Amino acid sequence: MYVIVYGYRTKQWLMGRIPALCQRCQRMTQQQVVRSQRKFTLFWIPLFPIGTKTFLVCTLCGNQVRIENKQADAWFNRPAGPPPPEPGQPTFSETPGTPPSGV
């Protein structure tokens, strides 16, 4: 008998911050732009991406609004993939199957 272990893993990273009006608390604040990428895993090894989402997260109330990936890429003039690691930049832990919460 063989056992095949498969699933997915979600990794999140901070793309940057933009000044914007929060839809929930109605305050102008620095909103975090957080990208979330889900990858298919086989025996706990991530193989290929199966979905990428981008969120605006209010730094005051934690409200999350999903935005288009292309819009976030245009704001920061970046390609769609994950950024190279930068020293001192906050990172987000891998959380299986959940969007960013209270970043």
C-alpha positions in Angstrom: 0.0 0.0 0.0 1.3 3.5 -1.0 0.4 6.8 0.6 0.5 9.9 -1.4 0.6 13.2 0.6 -0.6 16.3 -1.3 -2.1 19.6 -0.4 -1.4 23.3 -0.7 0.6 26.0 1.1 -0.1 29.7 1.2 2.7 32.2 1.5 2.1 36.0 2.0 4.4 38.9 1.6 4.2 42.7 1.9 4.5 44.4 -1.4 4.4 47.9 0.0 2.2 50.6 1.5 0.0 53.2 -0.1 -2.1 56.1 1.4 -5.8 55.3 0.9 -9.2 55.8 2.5 -10.4 52.7 4.4 -13.8 51.5 3.4 -14.7 50.4 6.9 -13.3 53.0 9.3 -13.5 55.9 6.8 -10.0 57.1 7.8 -7.1 58.0 5.5 -4.2 55.7 6.4 -1.2 53.8 5.0 -2.8 50.7 3.6 -0.6 47.6 3.3 -0.6 45.8 0.0 -0.3 42.1 0.8 0.1 39.4 -1.9 -0.9 35.8 -1.1 0.2 32.9 -3.3 -1.1 29.4 -3.0 1.1 26.5 -4.2 0.3 22.8 -4.8 2.5 20.6 -2.6 3.4 16.9 -3.0 5.0 15.3 0.0 5.3 18.8 1.5 7.3 20.1 -1.4 5.8 23.2 -3.2 5.6 22.4 -6.9 3.6 25.1 -8.8 1.4 28.1 -8.0 -2.4 27.5 -8.1 -3.6 31.0 -7.3 -2.4 34.5 -6.4 -4.5 37.1 -4.6 -3.7 40.7 -3.5 -5.3 42.5 -0.6 -5.3 46.1 0.8 -5.2 45.8 4.6 -6.0 48.9 6.7 -3.3 49.5 9.4 -5.9 50.9 11.8 -8.9 48.5 11.8 -7.5 45.5 9.9 -10.1 45.6 7.1 -9.1 43.6 4.0 -10.2 44.5 0.5 -9.3 42.3 -2.4 -7.7 44.1 -5.4 -6.6 43.0 -8.8 -3.0 41.7 -9.0 -2.3 43.8 -12.1 -3.3 47.0 -10.2 -0.9 46.3 -7.4 1.9 45.4 -9.9 1.2 48.8 -11.6 1.4 50.7 -8.3 4.8 49.2 -7.5 6.0 48.6 -11.1 7.0 45.0 -10.3 6.7 41.7 -12.0 4.0 39.3 -10.7 6.3 36.9 -8.8 7.4 37.0 -5.2 10.1 39.7 -4.5 13.6 38.8 -3.6 14.2 38.9 0.2 15.2 42.2 1.5 16.9 42.7 4.9 14.6 44.5 7.4 11.4 44.0 5.4 8.6 42.4 7.5 7.6 39.0 6.2 4.5 37.0 6.8 4.5 33.3 7.9 3.1 30.6 5.8 -0.4 29.9 6.9 -2.2 27.0 5.2 -5.3 28.1 3.3 -6.0 31.5 4.9 -5.9 35.1 3.5 -3.9 37.7 5.5 -5.5 38.6 8.8 -4.8 41.7 10.8 -1.5 42.4 9.1 
